[in-house]
Amino acid sequence: MITTAIRVARVGSVAELAAAALMTLGFPCLMLAALVPSVPAFAAAAAVTYLADLYLHRKGSYLISLLGKVRAGLSIRFLVRELLLIVLLSRLELSEEPGFYAAIACFTVFFGLQAPHGALVTLIGNRRQMPVVTRNVDLVSRLPIADAPPRLLLRRAGLKMLHLDLAAMTGLLVYAVTESELAAFVGAGATLGLGALYVLALIPYLRAKRVPPKADKVLKTVSAWLREYRPETVLYFSGSADSAYQVNMWLETMEQLESRPLIILRERVIMEKMAPTTVPVICVPGGVHLMNMDLSMVRVALYAANVGKNIHLLRVPTMKHVFIGHGDSDKLASVNPFSKVYDEVWTAGRAGRDRYAIADVGIRDEDIVEVGRPQLAPIEPWQGTPEDRIPTVLYAPTWEGWDDDPGNTSILLAGMNIVKKLVTAEPPVRVLYKPHPFTGSRSAKARAAHQRITALVKKAAAERAADPRFTADPAAQAKAKAELTRLKARLDGLSLAFDEKADEAVTSRDGLVDMRKHQEAARLRTDWNDAYWRSFPSYEHRVITGTEPRLYDCFNASEAMVSDISSVVSDFIASGKPYAVTDSAELGAEEFRRQNTAVRAAVILTNDAAGVEQLLDAVRDPAADPLAADRKELKEYLLGPDAPTSIERFDAAIADLALKAEARNVGQASHVVAAAGEAELAEGGVTA
């Protein structure tokens, strides 16, 4: 019942649900206490509403925005509480006393201060906002950008301003009990004084020296930097906050390019969620600003997603445009007809080329280039199960997708069956459950299935911990956990990510990467990953969510995987390890293989998890694995040959396309010169 209430109310926890209930009930109690009248009851109800409201704000609860939509926003809630206090004073027969008039005057003036306060906060925020946000671009020597106002003034400014009425509320409640007019005047004066000071404290930050230069100057400066840096290859990306992983997966590849790289983003939220990188990054939210930016030196533009805003760069003819995507799978997204707009489409291997041919969506075969998957370099090839632990099976289902196609994910129909068979397998195996980060974001059923699987894995882990067949090394695990804490502290201390206390202007000004720190962070993350796997018993079932450990780290810690039709399967094939894919749509094994290239070397599972035993047999006895040769052949078909390396093929493709772009530009310049010459000759002939 509580779970249902949480889902209906769209809150994140029982605590949020309790806070919402207390706040909702608090206001009727306030009204009742005012009418009775009862000062203690009123004070208690007021305290509950203050605290519950504040808690929901700090949690970023959806209910806060919902209340605003139904005209019960923050200001209204504070005003209602203050009006009910006036009612309380009136019911206590204090309506003819000076303290009563002080309360009315105080709250009237206090709410009058909200307008200039809100206007100042908005103006400062707008003026501090840059037309472009940068990272690893040297602006500090080119633009005078002042420090940001203290976070104390601007973070949750409206909430802080409204809470200044606490002084008046306290003073007036004391007045209601003691009839001490001094308490009423002191409380009212404190609220008005603090409110006025808050407004006055914001005014200096509107001065010209306290705000960044105007948009045209910033854009000219960035364009000047571009002309000096002369980027040759651009990774362009636009998307929602949840899609930041799609650009993050290309960062290491961009860092390894032989040509000068640049990353162009279109949404500030992506910039905020972007992983640290050494590559220069420019976020240009405005389409007009992007179209006026000097990118004439760029020869190749790479696109990781098919989105509408791509048109703002696709319009530039001096560069060649390439769709590289954010994964390689048999999903329909991998053969999007929109890809016709690009000069080339790059796929991992021959499978991608064949996929477009079969789909017949207008992509010409000569425009497809096979470049491999540079991101797969960290995936280690299978060396068999280490002798010091039992085999590990990774269950990594994809999410439910945007529609209710049963073939999208196994989590709904097969997830529980798969995990039950794995955790009860004999001889035993360890289960790692790592769901897609979008799981449950659209479908309540998928979210509930994920919660059931999580509970099952944790229950099985607890039972295994009590099983005498399995023995742990508490000292070694404690040492590893201490190492994890130490490494995390060192990583946090490097401050490679955005400074949460800085606004985007300061972040752009100070956003130059420290190469020493960046390299140290890479080493520390490797050490952290090693310590993570040593921090719990090698037989312990585990639910893994969040960004760390990464999916590829889970690949390396596993001997087999169960997944769905997605790029996860194609990536796992790089390891050469046994894998299984669930036929959730119940197409039948033959048709399932026909429709999905990546399952040709897979053990195919039904929704009741039939086939899990075959997968486990392949793990326990690799010599008797009937699909080993098929996996090797499929790996090359999907991902290309091992040599030359993928990054070498990727660089070669960029260099080749850059030459084509340069040849086109030289040709265009020749046409212009020829046309000008003909015009001059014609003009000379007319003159003669």
C-alpha positions, -999 to 999 in steps of 0.1 A, spaced: 0 0 0 28 24 9 46 15 -23 14 23 -43 11 56 -25 47 65 -32 41 57 -69 9 77 -71 23 107 -53 55 104 -74 78 108 -44 111 90 -40 108 75 -5 86 68 25 102 99 42 91 121 13 56 106 15 54 113 52 66 149 48 40 155 20 13 140 43 24 162 72 25 193 51 -9 186 36 -25 179 70 -7 208 86 -26 236 70 -61 224 79 -47 220 115 -34 256 113 -68 269 104 -85 249 131 -60 261 157 -65 297 146 -103 294 149 -104 276 182 -81 296 191 -50 276 205 -16 292 204 3 260 212 -15 240 186 -10 267 160 28 269 168 31 231 166 12 229 132 32 258 119 65 241 128 54 209 111 45 228 79 78 247 79 99 216 84 80 194 60 81 221 33 118 226 37 125 189 36 106 184 4 125 213 -12 158 200 -2 149 166 -17 137 182 -49 104 165 -46 80 164 -76 52 174 -52 67 209 -49 64 216 -86 29 199 -86 17 223 -59 29 252 -80 9 239 -109 -23 238 -89 -18 274 -76 -6 263 -42 30 274 -47 56 284 -21 46 320 -18 9 311 -14 17 286 14 37 312 33 10 338 28 -17 314 40 3 306 71 7 344 78 -30 351 72 -40 324 96 -17 339 122 -37 372 117 -69 352 122 -54 337 154 -46 371 168 -81 383 159 -97 354 176 -77 361 207 -93 396 207 -61 414 200 -74 430 168 -75 465 184 -40 463 198 -8 479 182 7 444 179 -21 433 156 -15 463 133 23 456 134 16 421 121 -5 433 92 20 460 83 49 436 86 34 409 64 22 435 38 56 452 35 74 418 36 55 405 7 61 438 -11 98 431 -8 94 398 -26 90 416 -60 123 435 -60 141 405 -44 128 381 -71 136 406 -99 171 411 -86 177 373 -84 164 368 -119 184 397 -134 216 385 -118 210 350 -130 203 362 -165 233 385 -166 256 358 -153 244 334 -179 269 330 -208 258 326 -244 283 298 -245 297 276 -217 332 262 -222 357 238 -207 394 236 -216 391 269 -235 414 297 -224 390 325 -215 407 338 -184 433 357 -204 408 370 -229 376 380 -210 372 398 -177 348 375 -158 341 384 -122 336 359 -94 300 347 -89 279 361 -61 280 340 -29 258 309 -32 242 320 1 225 348 -17 213 330 -49 209 293 -41 172 287 -33 169 325 -29 131 326 -29 129 299 -2 154 317 20 137 351 16 103 337 25 117 319 56 127 353 70 91 355 82 101 331 110 113 360 131 79 377 128 60 345 133 80 337 165 76 373 179 39 374 172 32 340 187 51 351 218 29 382 217 -2 360 214 7 342 246 22 371 267 6 401 251 41 416 251 40 442 223 78 444 224 80 408 212 56 417 183 76 447 173 110 430 176 99 400 155 82 422 128 112 445 128 137 416 124 118 401 95 115 435 77 151 444 85 165 411 72 143 412 41 155 447 33 192 437 39 188 407 16 175 430 -12 202 455 -7 229 428 -6 219 417 -42 221 452 -58 259 454 -61 260 423 -82 242 441 -110 271 464 -115 289 461 -148 321 449 -131 302 420 -114 287 405 -146 303 388 -176 308 407 -208 278 409 -232 270 380 -255 285 395 -287 319 401 -270 319 365 -256 310 350 -290 338 371 -307 363 359 -281 353 323 -285 355 326 -323 390 341 -320 400 312 -298 387 288 -324 407 305 -351 439 301 -330 431 265 -319 419 255 -354 399 223 -345 398 197 -372 374 171 -359 342 180 -339 320 157 -318 285 173 -319 258 163 -294 224 173 -283 200 155 -259 183 153 -226 200 150 -192 195 112 -192 214 109 -225 247 123 -213 262 88 -213 259 89 -251 286 116 -254 306 104 -224 313 71 -241 332 90 -269 354 112 -246 383 88 -244 382 82 -282 382 120 -288 412 123 -265 432 98 -286 426 113 -320 455 124 -341 436 154 -354 427 184 -332 394 176 -315 366 197 -302 333 188 -286 302 209 -292 272 205 -270 238 222 -272 223 218 -237 237 232 -205 225 201 -186 247 179 -207 277 200 -199 269 196 -162 267 158 -165 297 154 -187 326 134 -175 360 151 -171 380 153 -203 411 170 -218 393 179 -250 380 215 -254 343 217 -250 319 244 -261 282 244 -252 262 266 -275 225 265 -265 214 291 -291 211 279 -327 218 314 -340 249 317 -319 262 283 -333 254 293 -369 275 325 -364 304 307 -348 336 305 -369 340 267 -376 355 271 -411 386 252 -401 367 220 -391 368 193 -417 349 164 -400 319 165 -377 309 134 -358 273 129 -346 265 105 -317 227 108 -319 200 116 -345 182 147 -331 166 177 -346 193 202 -335 218 184 -357 205 206 -385 223 236 -370 257 221 -379 247 200 -408 241 232 -427 278 239 -428 291 227 -462 329 231 -455 330 200 -433 320 164 -439 293 150 -416 294 115 -401 269 95 -380 288 74 -354 259 67 -330 262 56 -294 261 19 -297 259 -9 -323 229 -32 -321 200 -47 -341 175 -22 -327 156 0 -352 176 30 -340 207 16 -357 191 19 -391 173 53 -387 164 67 -422 175 101 -408 210 89 -414 207 98 -451 215 134 -442 252 125 -434 280 122 -458 290 89 -442 278 64 -417 304 46 -396 297 12 -383 317 -12 -361 319 -40 -386 304 -57 -416 272 -64 -397 263 -27 -396 268 -24 -433 245 -54 -439 220 -41 -415 215 -9 -435 213 -29 -468 186 -52 -454 166 -22 -439 167 -4 -473 163 31 -457 183 49 -484 219 46 -470 242 39 -499 268 11 -494 296 34 -505 288 58 -478 293 32 -450 327 29 -434 337 1 -409 358 16 -381 353 -8 -352 344 3 -317 373 23 -301 355 23 -267 358 -15 -264 396 -15 -259 392 -19 -221 373 -51 -225 396 -80 -216 394 -113 -236 383 -145 -218 410 -165 -200 386 -189 -183 373 -187 -147 401 -180 -121 407 -209 -98 403 -189 -67 366 -181 -72 333 -195 -86 321 -183 -120 303 -150 -123 273 -144 -145 263 -108 -153 226 -100 -159 225 -67 -177 190 -62 -192 182 -31 -212 153 -8 -203 117 -9 -214 120 15 -243 95 41 -254 67 16 -263 53 -15 -249 69 -40 -273 76 -71 -252 109 -76 -271 124 -44 -257 135 -59 -223 135 -92 -205 130 -76 -172 92 -78 -173 85 -114 -183 118 -132 -178 139 -113 -153 128 -130 -122 129 -165 -138 165 -159 -150 178 -146 -117 160 -174 -97 177 -201 -119 211 -183 -116 211 -179 -78 199 -215 -72 223 -230 -98 244 -260 -87 274 -260 -89 269 -224 -77 276 -192 -96 277 -156 -85 252 -131 -100 259 -95 -108 227 -76 -116 234 -43 -135 202 -29 -151 201 -1 -177 201 34 -160 167 42 -177 150 10 -163 116 20 -148 118 56 -160 88 51 -183 70 20 -171 58 14 -136 57 -23 -143 94 -23 -153 102 -3 -122 84 -29 -100 101 -58 -118 135 -42 -112 126 -38 -75 116 -75 -72 148 -86 -89 169 -64 -66 151 -78 -36 157 -114 -49 194 -108 -55 199 -93 -20 180 -121 -3 201 -147 -22 232 -128 -11 221 -129 25 214 -166 23 248 -173 7 265 -154 35 250 -178 60 259 -209 40 289 -227 56 302 -238 21 312 -202 15 339 -185 36 350 -149 35 381 -131 44 368 -102 66 403 -87 71 410 -85 34 376 -70 27 379 -45 55 413 -35 40 398 -31 6 369 -10 19 393 13 37 412 15 4 380 24 -14 373 52 11 408 65 7 408 64 -31 373 81 -32 386 109 -10 416 114 -33 394 114 -64 370 139 -48 400 160 -38 412 163 -74 381 184 -82 381 174 -119 343 178 -122 324 211 -122 326 231 -90 291 230 -77 296 263 -59 305 281 -92 281 294 -118 286 287 -155 306 320 -161 332 311 -135 333 275 -147 340 287 -182 367 311 -170 384 285 -148 376 254 -168 411 245 -180 420 209 -173 450 201 -151 467 173 -171 485 160 -141 453 157 -121 435 141 -151 461 114 -154 462 108 -117 424 105 -117 426 78 -144 451 58 -123 430 62 -92 399 50 -109 417 19 -120 429 13 -84 393 20 -72 378 -6 -95 404 -32 -83 396 -24 -47 359 -25 -53 359 -62 -64 381 -71 -34 358 -53 -10 332 -81 -8 335 -119 -11 340 -133 -46 309 -155 -42 286 -126 -31 256 -118 -54 256 -81 -61 232 -54 -74 253 -27 -93 237 6 -102 251 40 -108 281 50 -129 308 30 -110 318 3 -115 313 8 -152 296 -18 -174 329 -29 -190 344 -34 -155 315 -58 -149 322 -75 -182 358 -81 -171 346 -95 -137 322 -120 -153 326 -152 -172 292 -150 -189 263 -125 -195 226 -126 -200 211 -96 -217 186 -83 -243 189 -70 -279 210 -39 -273 245 -26 -279 254 -43 -246 254 -76 -264 275 -64 -293 300 -49 -268 302 -81 -247 310 -101 -278 344 -83 -278 353 -104 -248 347 -137 -265 329 -150 -234 296 -171 -235 265 -150 -235 227 -155 -236 200 -133 -250 163 -135 -240 136 -139 -267 111 -119 -247 88 -114 -277 87 -152 -281 96 -152 -318 112 -186 -316 149 -193 -317 152 -195 -356 133 -163 -362 150 -145 -333 184 -153 -348 173 -143 -383 161 -109 -371 190 -102 -347 226 -106 -359 241 -103 -324 223 -135 -312 238 -158 -338 264 -171 -314 242 -167 -283 224 -192 -261 187 -181 -266 166 -180 -235 128 -182 -233 107 -162 -208 107 -191 -184 146 -190 -185 150 -223 -204 185 -224 -217 203 -210 -186 217 -245 -180 233 -245 -214 250 -212 -207 263 -224 -174 277 -256 -190 297 -235 -214 312 -215 -185 321 -246 -164 337 -265 -193 350 -241 -220 364 -270 -240 329 -284 -245 314 -250 -255 296 -256 -288 294 -219 -296 330 -208 -291 339 -209 -328 307 -191 -337 314 -163 -312 349 -158 -327 334 -155 -362 306 -132 -351 330 -110 -332 348 -101 -364 316 -97 -383 301 -73 -358 332 -54 -346 358 -59 -374 392 -74 -372 415 -71 -342 443 -55 -364 447 -28 -372 432 -15 -339 398 2 -339 413 36 -329 438 33 -359 409 26 -383 389 54 -367 418 79 -372 423 67 -408 386 72 -416 388 108 -402 419 116 -422 404 102 -454 372 122 -450 391 153 -440 409 151 -474 376 148 -492 363 179 -473 395 198 -482 392 188 -518 356 200 -520 366 233 -504 395 238 -529 371 230 -557 346 255 -545 373 282 -542 385 274 -577 349 279 -590 347 312 -573 380 324 -588 370 312 -622 336 329 -620 353 361 -609 377 359 -638 350 354 -663 330 383 -649 361 405 -652 367 394 -688 331 400 -696 332 435 -680 364 443 -699 348 432 -732 318 454 -726 340 484 -717 360 479 -749 
